[in-house]
Amino acid sequence: MSPVLYGDVIARADRDVTVLSGDDIVASLAERLDPTRVRVCCTVPGVPIADGEVIDQIESFDTVSDILTETDTTDVAGGMSKKMKSLLAVDEPFHVFGPDALNDFLTGGSPETRLE
């Protein structure tokens, strides 16, 4: 079984609203549940850098922070940089992939960018 998680907007008593990032939810659950595999589907294929290239593997945020590119769409959860910081904080390896690689993920593959 592959649970599907996503972020949401939450009304809070001490503020108007806040964004609960799906990336933060995934990272928090991965720390607590010790999953066998974690994959994050995005609107882009993996972690993009210049000219549409995708990074194959990321071992630390510092090695990619200067070359990460953002998508053309608005990301209220903080964009690719925030996503990488959240996911790289977890010990479990992650894979980030786009919608075209969904079948690869569902059949047990390891699509797109690997984060360790």
C-alpha positions in Angstrom: 0.0 0.0 0.0 1.2 3.5 -0.8 -0.4 6.2 1.3 -1.0 9.5 -0.5 -0.4 12.6 1.6 -0.7 16.3 0.8 -0.5 19.6 2.5 -3.3 21.9 3.5 -4.2 25.3 4.8 -5.1 25.4 8.5 -6.9 28.1 10.4 -5.2 28.8 13.7 -6.3 30.7 16.8 -3.1 32.7 17.1 -3.0 33.6 13.3 -5.3 33.9 10.4 -4.1 30.8 8.5 -0.9 28.8 7.9 0.2 26.3 5.3 0.9 22.8 6.5 3.4 21.5 3.9 2.9 18.0 2.6 6.7 17.8 2.5 6.8 18.4 6.3 4.1 15.9 6.9 6.0 13.2 4.9 9.3 14.0 6.7 7.6 13.9 10.1 5.9 10.5 9.4 9.1 9.0 7.9 11.0 9.8 11.1 8.4 8.1 13.2 7.2 5.1 11.1 10.5 3.8 9.6 9.2 3.2 6.1 10.8 0.9 3.6 10.6 3.5 0.8 9.5 7.2 0.6 8.7 8.9 -2.7 7.4 12.4 -3.3 5.5 13.3 -6.5 5.9 16.9 -7.7 4.7 18.8 -10.7 8.2 18.6 -12.1 10.3 15.4 -12.9 12.7 15.2 -10.0 14.8 18.1 -8.7 15.4 20.6 -11.5 18.4 22.7 -12.1 19.4 24.9 -15.0 18.0 24.3 -18.6 15.6 21.6 -17.4 18.3 19.2 -16.2 17.4 17.0 -13.2 19.8 16.2 -10.4 20.3 12.4 -10.1 21.3 12.4 -6.4 21.5 14.9 -3.6 23.4 14.1 -0.3 23.2 17.5 1.3 21.4 20.8 0.8 24.6 22.8 0.8 25.8 21.0 -2.3 22.7 22.1 -4.3 21.4 25.3 -2.7 23.1 27.5 -5.3 21.9 25.6 -8.4 18.3 24.7 -7.5 15.7 26.2 -9.8 12.1 26.9 -8.9 9.1 25.9 -10.9 7.0 28.3 -13.0 4.0 27.8 -10.6 3.4 29.3 -7.2 4.3 27.0 -4.3 2.8 28.3 -1.1 4.7 25.7 0.9 8.1 27.3 0.1 9.3 25.8 -3.2 12.0 23.3 -4.1 14.5 24.7 -1.6 12.2 24.3 1.3 11.2 20.8 0.0 14.9 19.7 -0.1 15.6 21.1 3.4 12.6 19.2 4.9 13.3 15.9 3.1 17.1 15.9 3.6 16.6 16.2 7.4 15.3 12.7 7.5 17.6 9.7 7.6 15.5 7.6 5.2 16.4 8.0 1.5 13.7 9.7 -0.6 13.0 9.9 -4.3 11.4 13.0 -5.9 9.7 12.5 -9.2 7.1 14.0 -11.6 3.7 12.7 -12.7 5.2 10.8 -15.7 7.1 8.5 -13.3 4.1 7.6 -11.2 3.8 4.2 -12.7 7.5 3.5 -12.0 6.9 4.4 -8.4 3.7 2.3 -8.0 5.5 -0.8 -9.5 8.4 -0.5 -7.0 10.9 1.5 -9.0 13.1 4.4 -7.9 12.3 7.2 -10.3 14.1 10.6 -10.8 16.1 12.3 -8.1 17.4 10.4 -5.0 17.9 12.3 -1.7 20.1 10.7 1.0 
